[in-house]
């Protein structure tokens, strides 16, 4: 499976599996099915009501087809309903959240990607680029990745809840934020599921430097302890 490394805002690389062309095509077809079903419903309602106002037909039938992907990606954090079903998502390669401008660029160039030569351009660029990017993604600096299952991200093996009698080892963790803890969890997850220890080692050194900690604990045990200490202190 092809993967892509995305640099997070903490300057750590996280490896994601690239969404396959098949996943993207199925997501696109699911979205098209939703649009067709919606159009049939609206047509039935309008014909039954003998609706004769042209601009209402244009608004109710034309605009959803035109802005469907743009609006859903903006308001559903990089996913359309089809992408959500297929568990794929738009991300920026620099690790920052995609902006409205990124989504707009993808949307504008989608007319070339999808409707010139019936999508052949998009598939060729995706196949040649190696980063899962169609033309719109190249321009916007984005890609489409496969998401991991939610239960893997929130499993007890990663998110450690402290006992009531637990005594924190590193009280400096109060300086950390929820985003820092999420990054630690993600690094542990990548190490566990993909055998990639690089994010784990980088995060360990950054946490030690940030909190002024000197310890001989192995990186995995150290980060588990940091999470446990943070959960204990912030939950009280």
N, C-alpha and C positions, 0 to 999 in steps of 0.2 A: 504494500500500500504506500502510495506517495505521501510524503508529509511536507509540512512547511514550518519553518521557524519564524515565530513572531516575537519581536522584541517588545517587552513590556515597558511601562513608564519607569520601572525600577532598573532598567537596563539588563534584564534577565531574559534569555531566550526560552520560550516555551514551544514545544513541538506539537503541532496539530495535524491530524490526518486531513488531506485535501479531499473535499467533496468530489466524488466521481462524476464523470459526465452523465452516467446513468441516473444518479441521484438528482442531478440538476434537471435533467430532462423530465423525470417523473414529477419533480416539484412543479416544473413549468406546466405540465399537462394537468396536474391537480388544480393549479390556479386557473387554467383555462376552463376546466370543467365547472369550477365555481362561478366563473363569469358567464358561461353559457347558461347554467341553471338559473342564475340571477336574471339574465336577459329574457329567458323564456317566461319566468314568473312575471316580470314587469310587462312584457308584451301581452300576456294573458289578462292581467289587470287592466291595462290601458284599452285593449280591444273590448273587454266586457263593459268598461265604463264609457266607451265611445270617445276616448280622449282625442281631441283634434288639434291641440295646441302644440305647434311644432317645437318650440324651444324647450318645452317640458320633455318631449321625446328625446331631444338632443342631450339635455342635462342628465336624465335618468338612465339613458342607454349608452350615450357616448362617453361621458366623463369617467364612469367607473372603468371602462376598458382602457382609457388613456392614462389614468393616474393610479390604477390598482397597485402596481408593484412599488411605485414611489411612496405612496401613503402608508402602505403596510410596513415597508422596511423602515420608514421614519418612526412610526408609532409602535412597532413591534420589535424594535432593537435589532434590525438587520434580518428580519424574517418575514416572509409572506406566509399565509396559511399552508401553502404547498411546501415551503421550506421547513416550516415547523413540523409538519407530518413526517418529512424525510430527515428531520434532525440535522439540518444544515443551516449555516448562518453566515452573513457577510461580516468580515472583520477587516481592520486596517493592518497593513503589514508593519507599521511602526508601533503597534500595540496600543495606541490610543483609540478611544471609541470613535466609530465613524461619525462624521458630521453630516448635517443636512446637505451641505455642498457635495460631499462624497456620494450620497445617495442620488442627488440630482444628476451628477456626472454619469453614474452608472445608468440611470434612467434615460438620459439623453442618448447615450451611445447604444442603448439596448435596441433602438430602432434600426441601427446598422447591424448589430450582432444577430438579431432574431429575424428581421424581415428582409434583409438583402441576401439573396441566394438561400432563403429558407433556413437560416441558422448555420449554414456551412462555415461562414466566417468565424462565428463564435467557437465552433468546435475545433477549427483549425488552430486558432490562436491559443485555445486552452491546451491542445495537444502539443503545440510547439513550445509554449512558454515554460512549462514545468512547475508553475506556481498556482495552477488552477484559476488562471485569470483569462476572462474574455476581454475584448477591447475596452469595454466600459470599466472593468476592474483595473486594467493597466493605466488608464487615464486617471482614475480615482485613487489609485494606490491601495486597492482592496483585493481581497480574495474571498472565496467561499470555502468554509471548512466544515468538517463533520464534527458534531458535538458529541461529547461523552454522555453516558446515561447519568441522570440526576442523582440516582442512588449511589453511583461511584463517587461523586463529588462530596456527598454529605455523609458518607459511611463513617461508622464509629472508628474505623482504622485511621481516619484522617482527622475528624473533628473530635477531639478528646475532651470529655466532660470531667471536671475534677470532683473528687469526693468532698463531702462537707468538712472532713477533718484534714484535708490536704493543706500542707504548708508550702507556699510558693518558694521556688529555688531562686528565681531571678525577679525581684520586685521592680527592676527597671522596665519590665514589659509594659508598665503603665504609659510609657512614652510612645508605644506603638498604636496604630490605628486599625480599624476593621479591614481596611484594604491591605495593610501589611500582613495581617493574619491570613487573609484570603490568598495572598501570594505564597506564603509559607505552605498552606494546605495544597496549593496547586503544584508546588515544587515536590512535595512529598508524594503526591498522586502520580506525577510523571515518573518519579524514581520507582514507585511501586509497580505501575502498570506497564511502563515502557522500558524500564531498566536504564533510564537516562539520568545519571547522577549529576550532570553538570549544573542544571538549575539549582539542585539541592546544595551543592558546594558553594555556588555564588551567593545564594540567599543566606547561607550560614555565616559566611564572612561578612556580609553586609549587616546582618543583625548584630553580630559581635562588635563590629566597628561602631554602629549606631548607638548601642547601649553600653559600650565600654566593658564588655564581658570577656573574661579570660577563663576558659574551661577546657578540660581534656575530654569532655563528653563527645562521643561519635556524633557526626552531623545529624543523623536521623533521630537519635535519642535527644539531642540538644533541641531540635526543632519541635519535637513532640512536647518537650518540657516547656518551651516557650509558649506554645498554644495552651497547654494546661494551666500555666501560671496566668496567662492573659484572661482565660475564661473564668478562673477562680476570682481574680481581683476585680474584673469588670462586672461580675454577676452579683457582687455583694453590695 
